[in-house]
Amino acid sequence: MNIQPFVEKNLLSIAAMDRDMMTTAVNISSRGVIDDGEVIPGAIAFHNRWLLVTDNLYTRTLFSQHLPELSSLSTIDIFKYWADMLCPGAQEIEDAVKSMYKRARYMPHTGHRWYHWWDHLRQNSSNMRGK
């Protein structure tokens, strides 16, 4: 995938790890079993005061305990924000839910505050199309 157009439009930034970020990553890793694919973005986000987006509940809990200054969201939080703020039509929301569920196999954690909202949309999307 060519990400250069996204970088040029300032939609993505390429971040390099420095010594402080690596130290933070190691410190967080020492406090719990966590994958590099979660801890490194978390350390980068923390040092840059960025928002971390992850659907890993354990990772979000670990970061909230040890780096409470780090804000995080999940995919469903972003999806709900999109639905609430842009007010797309019902068909567009149904198509997005169906695509995320079927193509990406996305399903929010059952304890997530938006889980029932999402599951209702997913079930309605499937029922309306007879699938």
N, CA, C and O atoms as CSV, one atom per row, in Angstrom:
chain,resi,resn,atom,element,x,y,z
A,1,MET,N,N,0.850,-1.174,0.000
A,1,MET,CA,C,0.000,0.000,0.000
A,1,MET,C,C,0.892,1.233,0.000
A,1,MET,O,O,1.838,1.323,0.783
A,2,ASN,N,N,0.596,2.158,-0.858
A,2,ASN,CA,C,1.342,3.410,-0.939
A,2,ASN,C,C,0.704,4.424,0.010
A,2,ASN,O,O,-0.397,4.912,-0.246
A,3,ILE,N,N,1.396,4.740,1.104
A,3,ILE,CA,C,0.851,5.670,2.085
A,3,ILE,C,C,1.284,7.113,1.841
A,3,ILE,O,O,0.834,8.027,2.532
A,4,GLN,N,N,2.163,7.315,0.852
A,4,GLN,CA,C,2.689,8.652,0.594
A,4,GLN,C,C,1.603,9.713,0.362
A,4,GLN,O,O,1.735,10.819,0.887
A,5,PRO,N,N,0.548,9.430,-0.392
A,5,PRO,CA,C,-0.507,10.442,-0.554
A,5,PRO,C,C,-1.140,10.873,0.779
A,5,PRO,O,O,-1.512,12.034,0.949
A,6,PHE,N,N,-1.255,9.930,1.714
A,6,PHE,CA,C,-1.820,10.257,3.028
A,6,PHE,C,C,-0.865,11.122,3.838
A,6,PHE,O,O,-1.289,12.017,4.570
A,7,VAL,N,N,0.425,10.847,3.700
A,7,VAL,CA,C,1.447,11.659,4.374
A,7,VAL,C,C,1.448,13.074,3.795
A,7,VAL,O,O,1.515,14.056,4.534
A,8,GLU,N,N,1.372,13.164,2.482
A,8,GLU,CA,C,1.375,14.478,1.817
A,8,GLU,C,C,0.160,15.321,2.186
A,8,GLU,O,O,0.243,16.549,2.203
A,9,LYS,N,N,-0.959,14.680,2.479
A,9,LYS,CA,C,-2.178,15.400,2.877
A,9,LYS,C,C,-2.258,15.603,4.392
A,9,LYS,O,O,-3.274,16.067,4.910
A,10,ASN,N,N,-1.174,15.248,5.098
A,10,ASN,CA,C,-1.104,15.350,6.570
A,10,ASN,C,C,-2.174,14.514,7.279
A,10,ASN,O,O,-2.606,14.858,8.379
A,11,LEU,N,N,-2.596,13.422,6.648
A,11,LEU,CA,C,-3.526,12.508,7.277
A,11,LEU,C,C,-2.787,11.438,8.078
A,11,LEU,O,O,-3.347,10.832,8.992
A,12,LEU,N,N,-1.522,11.217,7.722
A,12,LEU,CA,C,-0.648,10.280,8.432
A,12,LEU,C,C,0.683,10.962,8.677
A,12,LEU,O,O,1.147,11.780,7.882
A,13,SER,N,N,1.279,10.604,9.792
A,13,SER,CA,C,2.636,11.065,10.089
A,13,SER,C,C,3.506,9.840,10.313
A,13,SER,O,O,3.050,8.830,10.849
A,14,ILE,N,N,4.731,9.936,9.908
A,14,ILE,CA,C,5.678,8.855,10.153
A,14,ILE,C,C,6.478,9.253,11.389
A,14,ILE,O,O,7.163,10.276,11.401
A,15,ALA,N,N,6.379,8.437,12.416
A,15,ALA,CA,C,7.037,8.736,13.693
A,15,ALA,C,C,8.186,7.767,13.908
A,15,ALA,O,O,8.068,6.572,13.639
A,16,ALA,N,N,9.274,8.288,14.386
A,16,ALA,CA,C,10.434,7.458,14.704
A,16,ALA,C,C,10.551,7.325,16.223
A,16,ALA,O,O,10.258,8.262,16.965
A,17,MET,N,N,10.973,6.172,16.661
A,17,MET,CA,C,11.167,5.940,18.096
A,17,MET,C,C,12.465,6.601,18.541
A,17,MET,O,O,13.496,6.465,17.882
A,18,ASP,N,N,12.411,7.316,19.661
A,18,ASP,CA,C,13.636,7.823,20.262
A,18,ASP,C,C,13.864,7.078,21.577
A,18,ASP,O,O,13.083,6.201,21.947
A,19,ARG,N,N,14.926,7.431,22.267
A,19,ARG,CA,C,15.309,6.729,23.484
A,19,ARG,C,C,14.217,6.808,24.561
A,19,ARG,O,O,13.934,5.811,25.225
A,20,ASP,N,N,13.609,7.976,24.735
A,20,ASP,CA,C,12.557,8.132,25.749
A,20,ASP,C,C,11.334,7.268,25.419
A,20,ASP,O,O,10.735,6.660,26.306
A,21,MET,N,N,10.978,7.224,24.154
A,21,MET,CA,C,9.835,6.407,23.744
A,21,MET,C,C,10.123,4.928,23.975
A,21,MET,O,O,9.263,4.178,24.437
A,22,MET,N,N,11.338,4.526,23.647
A,22,MET,CA,C,11.712,3.127,23.835
A,22,MET,C,C,11.706,2.766,25.329
A,22,MET,O,O,11.285,1.670,25.701
A,23,THR,N,N,12.172,3.685,26.176
A,23,THR,CA,C,12.156,3.450,27.621
A,23,THR,C,C,10.719,3.285,28.118
A,23,THR,O,O,10.430,2.393,28.916
A,24,THR,N,N,9.829,4.143,27.645
A,24,THR,CA,C,8.418,4.028,28.017
A,24,THR,C,C,7.853,2.689,27.570
A,24,THR,O,O,7.134,2.033,28.323
A,25,ALA,N,N,8.173,2.283,26.352
A,25,ALA,CA,C,7.685,1.002,25.826
A,25,ALA,C,C,8.173,-0.159,26.690
A,25,ALA,O,O,7.401,-1.063,27.011
A,26,VAL,N,N,9.430,-0.138,27.061
A,26,VAL,CA,C,9.991,-1.212,27.893
A,26,VAL,C,C,9.334,-1.214,29.273
A,26,VAL,O,O,9.017,-2.275,29.810
A,27,ASN,N,N,9.131,-0.027,29.844
A,27,ASN,CA,C,8.496,0.054,31.162
A,27,ASN,C,C,7.072,-0.496,31.138
A,27,ASN,O,O,6.667,-1.212,32.053
A,28,ILE,N,N,6.319,-0.166,30.105
A,28,ILE,CA,C,4.958,-0.680,30.000
A,28,ILE,C,C,4.985,-2.191,29.775
A,28,ILE,O,O,4.195,-2.920,30.376
A,29,SER,N,N,5.878,-2.661,28.924
A,29,SER,CA,C,5.985,-4.106,28.664
A,29,SER,C,C,6.308,-4.879,29.937
A,29,SER,O,O,5.863,-6.013,30.114
A,30,SER,N,N,7.084,-4.260,30.818
A,30,SER,CA,C,7.465,-4.956,32.048
A,30,SER,C,C,6.302,-5.058,33.039
A,30,SER,O,O,6.385,-5.804,34.015
A,31,ARG,N,N,5.234,-4.322,32.797
A,31,ARG,CA,C,4.084,-4.324,33.703
A,31,ARG,C,C,2.966,-5.270,33.259
A,31,ARG,O,O,1.965,-5.423,33.958
A,32,GLY,N,N,3.134,-5.884,32.127
A,32,GLY,CA,C,2.108,-6.808,31.654
A,32,GLY,C,C,2.502,-7.400,30.326
A,32,GLY,O,O,3.380,-6.879,29.638
A,33,VAL,N,N,1.856,-8.486,29.966
A,33,VAL,CA,C,2.132,-9.140,28.694
A,33,VAL,C,C,1.418,-8.334,27.620
A,33,VAL,O,O,0.189,-8.275,27.581
A,34,ILE,N,N,2.207,-7.717,26.751
A,34,ILE,CA,C,1.644,-6.862,25.715
A,34,ILE,C,C,2.510,-6.969,24.462
A,34,ILE,O,O,3.736,-7.033,24.547
A,35,ASP,N,N,1.874,-6.987,23.328
A,35,ASP,CA,C,2.538,-7.135,22.039
A,35,ASP,C,C,3.240,-5.840,21.640
A,35,ASP,O,O,2.759,-4.751,21.952
A,36,ASP,N,N,4.375,-5.954,20.951
A,36,ASP,CA,C,5.086,-4.768,20.458
A,36,ASP,C,C,4.203,-3.906,19.572
A,36,ASP,O,O,4.346,-2.683,19.543
A,37,GLY,N,N,3.282,-4.546,18.843
A,37,GLY,CA,C,2.388,-3.818,17.958
A,37,GLY,C,C,1.406,-2.931,18.705
A,37,GLY,O,O,0.756,-2.084,18.092
A,38,GLU,N,N,1.287,-3.103,19.992
A,38,GLU,CA,C,0.446,-2.247,20.829
A,38,GLU,C,C,1.296,-1.294,21.668
A,38,GLU,O,O,0.988,-0.106,21.769
A,39,VAL,N,N,2.369,-1.819,22.270
A,39,VAL,CA,C,3.154,-1.010,23.202
A,39,VAL,C,C,3.940,0.100,22.488
A,39,VAL,O,O,4.056,1.204,23.019
A,40,ILE,N,N,4.470,-0.171,21.321
A,40,ILE,CA,C,5.245,0.852,20.604
A,40,ILE,C,C,4.353,1.997,20.133
A,40,ILE,O,O,4.701,3.156,20.361
A,41,PRO,N,N,3.218,1.725,19.484
A,41,PRO,CA,C,2.335,2.859,19.150
A,41,PRO,C,C,1.861,3.621,20.391
A,41,PRO,O,O,1.700,4.841,20.348
A,42,GLY,N,N,1.637,2.902,21.494
A,42,GLY,CA,C,1.232,3.555,22.731
A,42,GLY,C,C,2.301,4.498,23.257
A,42,GLY,O,O,1.999,5.613,23.682
A,43,ALA,N,N,3.554,4.049,23.228
A,43,ALA,CA,C,4.660,4.896,23.684
A,43,ALA,C,C,4.823,6.112,22.776
A,43,ALA,O,O,5.054,7.221,23.258
A,44,ILE,N,N,4.705,5.911,21.482
A,44,ILE,CA,C,4.797,7.034,20.531
A,44,ILE,C,C,3.652,8.019,20.777
A,44,ILE,O,O,3.868,9.230,20.826
A,45,ALA,N,N,2.440,7.497,20.932
A,45,ALA,CA,C,1.282,8.366,21.178
A,45,ALA,C,C,1.453,9.137,22.485
A,45,ALA,O,O,1.157,10.331,22.548
A,46,PHE,N,N,1.925,8.464,23.514
A,46,PHE,CA,C,2.127,9.113,24.807
A,46,PHE,C,C,3.108,10.279,24.701
A,46,PHE,O,O,2.827,11.374,25.189
A,47,HIS,N,N,4.246,10.050,24.072
A,47,HIS,CA,C,5.282,11.089,23.985
A,47,HIS,C,C,4.907,12.231,23.041
A,47,HIS,O,O,5.407,13.346,23.190
A,48,ASN,N,N,4.050,11.966,22.090
A,48,ASN,CA,C,3.619,13.018,21.167
A,48,ASN,C,C,2.286,13.644,21.576
A,48,ASN,O,O,1.772,14.538,20.903
A,49,ARG,N,N,1.737,13.155,22.694
A,49,ARG,CA,C,0.417,13.608,23.166
A,49,ARG,C,C,-0.661,13.379,22.111
A,49,ARG,O,O,-1.530,14.220,21.882
A,50,TRP,N,N,-0.572,12.210,21.479
A,50,TRP,CA,C,-1.536,11.802,20.479
A,50,TRP,C,C,-2.570,10.892,21.120
A,50,TRP,O,O,-2.396,10.433,22.249
A,51,LEU,N,N,-3.628,10.639,20.404
A,51,LEU,CA,C,-4.669,9.714,20.805
A,51,LEU,C,C,-4.293,8.323,20.288
A,51,LEU,O,O,-3.870,8.182,19.141
A,52,LEU,N,N,-4.443,7.316,21.114
A,52,LEU,CA,C,-4.181,5.936,20.707
A,52,LEU,C,C,-5.508,5.268,20.361
A,52,LEU,O,O,-6.468,5.352,21.127
A,53,VAL,N,N,-5.561,4.615,19.224
A,53,VAL,CA,C,-6.753,3.862,18.837
A,53,VAL,C,C,-6.381,2.383,18.840
A,53,VAL,O,O,-5.511,1.944,18.088
A,54,THR,N,N,-7.056,1.628,19.695
A,54,THR,CA,C,-6.843,0.182,19.762
A,54,THR,C,C,-8.125,-0.480,20.242
A,54,THR,O,O,-8.865,0.084,21.048
A,55,ASP,N,N,-8.376,-1.673,19.744
A,55,ASP,CA,C,-9.543,-2.437,20.177
A,55,ASP,C,C,-9.180,-3.487,21.214
A,55,ASP,O,O,-10.041,-4.242,21.666
A,56,ASN,N,N,-7.918,-3.536,21.590
A,56,ASN,CA,C,-7.466,-4.508,22.570
A,56,ASN,C,C,-7.795,-3.989,23.972
A,56,ASN,O,O,-7.161,-3.051,24.457
A,57,LEU,N,N,-8.776,-4.597,24.609
A,57,LEU,CA,C,-9.245,-4.157,25.921
A,57,LEU,C,C,-8.139,-4.249,26.969
A,57,LEU,O,O,-7.993,-3.354,27.801
A,58,TYR,N,N,-7.367,-5.324,26.927
A,58,TYR,CA,C,-6.269,-5.491,27.883
A,58,TYR,C,C,-5.252,-4.365,27.732
A,58,TYR,O,O,-4.784,-3.812,28.727
A,59,THR,N,N,-4.909,-4.024,26.492
A,59,THR,CA,C,-3.953,-2.946,26.235
A,59,THR,C,C,-4.480,-1.620,26.759
A,59,THR,O,O,-3.750,-0.871,27.408
A,60,ARG,N,N,-5.735,-1.331,26.483
A,60,ARG,CA,C,-6.323,-0.068,26.953
A,60,ARG,C,C,-6.314,-0.007,28.475
A,60,ARG,O,O,-6.045,1.049,29.049
A,61,THR,N,N,-6.604,-1.120,29.132
A,61,THR,CA,C,-6.595,-1.166,30.598
A,61,THR,C,C,-5.189,-0.959,31.138
A,61,THR,O,O,-4.984,-0.199,32.084
A,62,LEU,N,N,-4.220,-1.641,30.532
A,62,LEU,CA,C,-2.831,-1.515,30.973
A,62,LEU,C,C,-2.339,-0.081,30.822
A,62,LEU,O,O,-1.711,0.458,31.734
A,63,PHE,N,N,-2.617,0.538,29.685
A,63,PHE,CA,C,-2.204,1.926,29.486
A,63,PHE,C,C,-2.915,2.866,30.450
A,63,PHE,O,O,-2.295,3.788,30.980
A,64,SER,N,N,-4.202,2.649,30.685
A,64,SER,CA,C,-4.928,3.555,31.590
A,64,SER,C,C,-4.395,3.454,33.016
A,64,SER,O,O,-4.425,4.435,33.758
A,65,GLN,N,N,-3.911,2.281,33.403
A,65,GLN,CA,C,-3.349,2.102,34.739
A,65,GLN,C,C,-1.970,2.737,34.876
A,65,GLN,O,O,-1.658,3.331,35.909
A,66,HIS,N,N,-1.143,2.614,33.835
A,66,HIS,CA,C,0.259,3.034,33.954
A,66,HIS,C,C,0.596,4.315,33.214
A,66,HIS,O,O,1.624,4.931,33.495
A,67,LEU,N,N,-0.239,4.730,32.279
A,67,LEU,CA,C,-0.072,6.004,31.580
A,67,LEU,C,C,-1.446,6.680,31.477
A,67,LEU,O,O,-1.988,6.823,30.382
A,68,PRO,N,N,-2.001,7.091,32.614
A,68,PRO,CA,C,-3.359,7.635,32.582
A,68,PRO,C,C,-3.501,8.898,31.724
A,68,PRO,O,O,-4.613,9.272,31.350
A,69,GLU,N,N,-2.392,9.543,31.418
A,69,GLU,CA,C,-2.434,10.745,30.578
A,69,GLU,C,C,-2.702,10.409,29.111
A,69,GLU,O,O,-3.090,11.280,28.333
A,70,LEU,N,N,-2.495,9.154,28.738
A,70,LEU,CA,C,-2.687,8.720,27.358
A,70,LEU,C,C,-4.164,8.459,27.099
A,70,LEU,O,O,-4.765,7.585,27.723
A,71,SER,N,N,-4.737,9.208,26.191
A,71,SER,CA,C,-6.136,9.009,25.816
A,71,SER,C,C,-6.221,7.937,24.743
A,71,SER,O,O,-5.362,7.846,23.866
A,72,SER,N,N,-7.268,7.129,24.825
A,72,SER,CA,C,-7.436,6.094,23.803
A,72,SER,C,C,-8.905,5.933,23.449
A,72,SER,O,O,-9.801,6.214,24.246
A,73,LEU,N,N,-9.115,5.474,22.235
A,73,LEU,CA,C,-10.440,5.164,21.714
A,73,LEU,C,C,-10.370,3.824,21.011
A,73,LEU,O,O,-9.292,3.301,20.728
A,74,SER,N,N,-11.545,3.282,20.737
A,74,SER,CA,C,-11.623,2.042,19.966
A,74,SER,C,C,-12.279,2.343,18.614
A,74,SER,O,O,-12.785,3.441,18.383
A,75,THR,N,N,-12.257,1.367,17.751
A,75,THR,CA,C,-12.872,1.507,16.435
A,75,THR,C,C,-14.343,1.896,16.552
A,75,THR,O,O,-14.816,2.774,15.831
A,76,ILE,N,N,-15.059,1.246,17.454
A,76,ILE,CA,C,-16.491,1.525,17.594
A,76,ILE,C,C,-16.735,2.954,18.090
A,76,ILE,O,O,-17.735,3.569,17.720
A,77,ASP,N,N,-15.832,3.489,18.925
A,77,ASP,CA,C,-15.964,4.883,19.352
A,77,ASP,C,C,-15.898,5.823,18.152
A,77,ASP,O,O,-16.685,6.762,18.037
A,78,ILE,N,N,-14.953,5.554,17.270
A,78,ILE,CA,C,-14.796,6.383,16.075
A,78,ILE,C,C,-15.991,6.209,15.144
A,78,ILE,O,O,-16.482,7.182,14.573
A,79,PHE,N,N,-16.455,4.984,14.992
A,79,PHE,CA,C,-17.616,4.712,14.144
A,79,PHE,C,C,-18.858,5.428,14.681
A,79,PHE,O,O,-19.604,6.040,13.916
A,80,LYS,N,N,-19.074,5.351,15.983
A,80,LYS,CA,C,-20.232,6.010,16.607
A,80,LYS,C,C,-20.145,7.521,16.427
A,80,LYS,O,O,-21.150,8.177,16.151
A,81,TYR,N,N,-18.952,8.067,16.581
A,81,TYR,CA,C,-18.752,9.508,16.379
A,81,TYR,C,C,-19.108,9.889,14.943
A,81,TYR,O,O,-19.796,10.882,14.708
A,82,TRP,N,N,-18.634,9.092,13.989
A,82,TRP,CA,C,-18.944,9.324,12.572
A,82,TRP,C,C,-20.456,9.321,12.355
A,82,TRP,O,O,-20.995,10.215,11.703
A,83,ALA,N,N,-21.138,8.314,12.904
A,83,ALA,CA,C,-22.585,8.203,12.720
A,83,ALA,C,C,-23.329,9.372,13.364
A,83,ALA,O,O,-24.294,9.886,12.799
A,84,ASP,N,N,-22.877,9.788,14.549
A,84,ASP,CA,C,-23.551,10.880,15.258
A,84,ASP,C,C,-23.263,12.254,14.657
A,84,ASP,O,O,-24.153,13.102,14.593
A,85,MET,N,N,-22.038,12.475,14.220
A,85,MET,CA,C,-21.651,13.810,13.771
A,85,MET,C,C,-22.005,14.070,12.303
A,85,MET,O,O,-22.446,15.166,11.958
A,86,LEU,N,N,-21.815,13.083,11.451
A,86,LEU,CA,C,-22.073,13.290,10.027
A,86,LEU,C,C,-23.487,12.905,9.619
A,86,LEU,O,O,-23.941,13.243,8.526
A,87,CYS,N,N,-24.174,12.204,10.496
A,87,CYS,CA,C,-25.562,11.794,10.239
A,87,CYS,C,C,-25.755,11.174,8.851
A,87,CYS,O,O,-26.600,11.624,8.077
A,88,PRO,N,N,-24.969,10.142,8.543
A,88,PRO,CA,C,-25.176,9.487,7.241
A,88,PRO,C,C,-26.543,8.806,7.236
A,88,PRO,O,O,-27.148,8.590,8.286
A,89,GLY,N,N,-27.006,8.482,6.065
A,89,GLY,CA,C,-28.287,7.800,5.948
A,89,GLY,C,C,-28.227,6.390,6.515
A,89,GLY,O,O,-27.152,5.811,6.676
A,90,ALA,N,N,-29.399,5.854,6.812
A,90,ALA,CA,C,-29.481,4.513,7.386
A,90,ALA,C,C,-28.806,3.476,6.493
A,90,ALA,O,O,-28.143,2.562,6.984
A,91,GLN,N,N,-28.978,3.623,5.174
A,91,GLN,CA,C,-28.379,2.662,4.244
A,91,GLN,C,C,-26.854,2.716,4.311
A,91,GLN,O,O,-26.196,1.677,4.275
A,92,GLU,N,N,-26.293,3.912,4.408
A,92,GLU,CA,C,-24.839,4.060,4.481
A,92,GLU,C,C,-24.291,3.449,5.771
A,92,GLU,O,O,-23.243,2.802,5.763
A,93,ILE,N,N,-25.004,3.659,6.875
A,93,ILE,CA,C,-24.583,3.062,8.149
A,93,ILE,C,C,-24.666,1.545,8.066
A,93,ILE,O,O,-23.739,0.847,8.477
A,94,GLU,N,N,-25.777,1.030,7.534
A,94,GLU,CA,C,-25.935,-0.423,7.391
A,94,GLU,C,C,-24.835,-1.022,6.521
A,94,GLU,O,O,-24.279,-2.069,6.850
A,95,ASP,N,N,-24.525,-0.360,5.415
A,95,ASP,CA,C,-23.473,-0.852,4.521
A,95,ASP,C,C,-22.113,-0.852,5.225
A,95,ASP,O,O,-21.325,-1.783,5.060
A,96,ALA,N,N,-21.846,0.180,5.997
A,96,ALA,CA,C,-20.564,0.260,6.714
A,96,ALA,C,C,-20.470,-0.841,7.764
A,96,ALA,O,O,-19.441,-1.507,7.877
A,97,VAL,N,N,-21.531,-1.031,8.526
A,97,VAL,CA,C,-21.551,-2.073,9.561
A,97,VAL,C,C,-21.365,-3.447,8.917
A,97,VAL,O,O,-20.562,-4.258,9.376
A,98,LYS,N,N,-22.113,-3.688,7.858
A,98,LYS,CA,C,-22.023,-4.983,7.178
A,98,LYS,C,C,-20.609,-5.218,6.645
A,98,LYS,O,O,-20.068,-6.315,6.784
A,99,SER,N,N,-20.022,-4.211,6.047
A,99,SER,CA,C,-18.677,-4.330,5.504
A,99,SER,C,C,-17.648,-4.584,6.602
A,99,SER,O,O,-16.777,-5.443,6.463
A,100,MET,N,N,-17.755,-3.832,7.688
A,100,MET,CA,C,-16.802,-4.015,8.783
A,100,MET,C,C,-16.934,-5.408,9.396
A,100,MET,O,O,-15.934,-6.035,9.746
A,101,TYR,N,N,-18.155,-5.881,9.522
A,101,TYR,CA,C,-18.385,-7.189,10.136
A,101,TYR,C,C,-17.983,-8.329,9.211
A,101,TYR,O,O,-17.294,-9.260,9.627
A,102,LYS,N,N,-18.412,-8.254,7.966
A,102,LYS,CA,C,-18.167,-9.363,7.035
A,102,LYS,C,C,-16.753,-9.357,6.465
A,102,LYS,O,O,-16.109,-10.403,6.390
A,103,ARG,N,N,-16.267,-8.181,6.061
A,103,ARG,CA,C,-14.961,-8.121,5.397
A,103,ARG,C,C,-13.811,-8.090,6.392
A,103,ARG,O,O,-12.801,-8.764,6.191
A,104,ALA,N,N,-13.954,-7.318,7.461
A,104,ALA,CA,C,-12.865,-7.186,8.436
A,104,ALA,C,C,-13.079,-8.067,9.660
A,104,ALA,O,O,-12.219,-8.152,10.537
A,105,ARG,N,N,-14.236,-8.722,9.709
A,105,ARG,CA,C,-14.598,-9.552,10.855
A,105,ARG,C,C,-14.542,-8.742,12.156
A,105,ARG,O,O,-14.155,-9.249,13.209
A,106,TYR,N,N,-14.935,-7.483,12.050
A,106,TYR,CA,C,-14.897,-6.605,13.214
A,106,TYR,C,C,-16.129,-6.819,14.082
A,106,TYR,O,O,-17.257,-6.862,13.592
A,107,MET,N,N,-15.888,-6.951,15.369
A,107,MET,CA,C,-16.958,-7.030,16.358
A,107,MET,C,C,-16.404,-6.412,17.637
A,107,MET,O,O,-15.369,-6.850,18.138
A,108,PRO,N,N,-17.085,-5.401,18.167
A,108,PRO,CA,C,-16.590,-4.793,19.404
A,108,PRO,C,C,-16.713,-5.750,20.586
A,108,PRO,O,O,-17.490,-6.704,20.555
A,109,HIS,N,N,-15.946,-5.481,21.606
A,109,HIS,CA,C,-15.981,-6.261,22.831
A,109,HIS,C,C,-17.391,-6.183,23.433
A,109,HIS,O,O,-18.004,-5.116,23.433
A,110,THR,N,N,-17.896,-7.290,23.935
A,110,THR,CA,C,-19.272,-7.325,24.453
A,110,THR,C,C,-19.489,-6.384,25.633
A,110,THR,O,O,-20.628,-6.011,25.917
A,111,GLY,N,N,-18.430,-5.998,26.318
A,111,GLY,CA,C,-18.556,-5.073,27.443
A,111,GLY,C,C,-18.449,-3.610,27.043
A,111,GLY,O,O,-18.576,-2.722,27.886
A,112,HIS,N,N,-18.218,-3.358,25.767
A,112,HIS,CA,C,-18.065,-1.969,25.318
A,112,HIS,C,C,-19.401,-1.249,25.408
A,112,HIS,O,O,-20.450,-1.844,25.164
A,113,ARG,N,N,-19.361,0.022,25.755
A,113,ARG,CA,C,-20.605,0.785,25.945
A,113,ARG,C,C,-21.450,0.886,24.679
A,113,ARG,O,O,-22.661,1.090,24.772
A,114,TRP,N,N,-20.840,0.746,23.482
A,114,TRP,CA,C,-21.601,0.837,22.231
A,114,TRP,C,C,-21.906,-0.533,21.631
A,114,TRP,O,O,-22.439,-0.618,20.525
A,115,TYR,N,N,-21.576,-1.591,22.342
A,115,TYR,CA,C,-21.752,-2.939,21.788
A,115,TYR,C,C,-23.194,-3.206,21.361
A,115,TYR,O,O,-23.417,-3.665,20.241
A,116,HIS,N,N,-24.175,-2.934,22.216
A,116,HIS,CA,C,-25.578,-3.252,21.896
A,116,HIS,C,C,-26.072,-2.417,20.722
A,116,HIS,O,O,-26.838,-2.901,19.890
A,117,TRP,N,N,-25.634,-1.167,20.656
A,117,TRP,CA,C,-25.980,-0.301,19.525
A,117,TRP,C,C,-25.451,-0.918,18.237
A,117,TRP,O,O,-26.178,-1.046,17.251
A,118,TRP,N,N,-24.171,-1.301,18.257
A,118,TRP,CA,C,-23.529,-1.905,17.093
A,118,TRP,C,C,-24.206,-3.217,16.699
A,118,TRP,O,O,-24.505,-3.433,15.525
A,119,ASP,N,N,-24.448,-4.085,17.671
A,119,ASP,CA,C,-25.010,-5.392,17.384
A,119,ASP,C,C,-26.420,-5.263,16.814
A,119,ASP,O,O,-26.804,-6.029,15.930
A,120,HIS,N,N,-27.180,-4.315,17.305
A,120,HIS,CA,C,-28.516,-4.049,16.761
A,120,HIS,C,C,-28.413,-3.653,15.280
A,120,HIS,O,O,-29.167,-4.149,14.443
A,121,LEU,N,N,-27.472,-2.754,14.971
A,121,LEU,CA,C,-27.266,-2.345,13.577
A,121,LEU,C,C,-26.831,-3.527,12.718
A,121,LEU,O,O,-27.320,-3.699,11.601
A,122,ARG,N,N,-25.927,-4.331,13.228
A,122,ARG,CA,C,-25.415,-5.490,12.489
A,122,ARG,C,C,-26.533,-6.478,12.200
A,122,ARG,O,O,-26.660,-6.968,11.077
A,123,GLN,N,N,-27.346,-6.773,13.214
A,123,GLN,CA,C,-28.438,-7.730,13.025
A,123,GLN,C,C,-29.491,-7.188,12.067
A,123,GLN,O,O,-30.008,-7.927,11.230
A,124,ASN,N,N,-29.811,-5.907,12.184
A,124,ASN,CA,C,-30.781,-5.310,11.273
A,124,ASN,C,C,-30.263,-5.308,9.848
A,124,ASN,O,O,-31.022,-5.536,8.907
A,125,SER,N,N,-28.977,-5.053,9.686
A,125,SER,CA,C,-28.373,-5.047,8.360
A,125,SER,C,C,-28.491,-6.431,7.723
A,125,SER,O,O,-28.821,-6.553,6.543
A,126,SER,N,N,-28.224,-7.458,8.502
A,126,SER,CA,C,-28.319,-8.837,7.986
A,126,SER,C,C,-29.755,-9.227,7.709
A,126,SER,O,O,-30.048,-9.846,6.686
A,127,ASN,N,N,-30.662,-8.868,8.621
A,127,ASN,CA,C,-32.076,-9.245,8.469
A,127,ASN,C,C,-32.731,-8.542,7.297
A,127,ASN,O,O,-33.559,-9.140,6.610
A,128,MET,N,N,-32.385,-7.296,7.052
A,128,MET,CA,C,-33.022,-6.534,5.982
A,128,MET,C,C,-32.651,-7.056,4.605
A,128,MET,O,O,-33.400,-6.875,3.645
A,129,ARG,N,N,-31.514,-7.695,4.507
A,129,ARG,CA,C,-31.062,-8.189,3.212
A,129,ARG,C,C,-31.306,-9.689,3.080
A,129,ARG,O,O,-31.009,-10.289,2.047
A,130,GLY,N,N,-31.855,-10.291,4.148
A,130,GLY,CA,C,-32.125,-11.725,4.102
A,130,GLY,C,C,-30.879,-12.565,4.143
A,130,GLY,O,O,-30.863,-13.687,3.638
A,131,LYS,N,N,-29.812,-12.021,4.753
A,131,LYS,CA,C,-28.540,-12.760,4.819
A,131,LYS,C,C,-28.133,-13.015,6.235
A,131,LYS,O,O,-27.090,-13.623,6.477
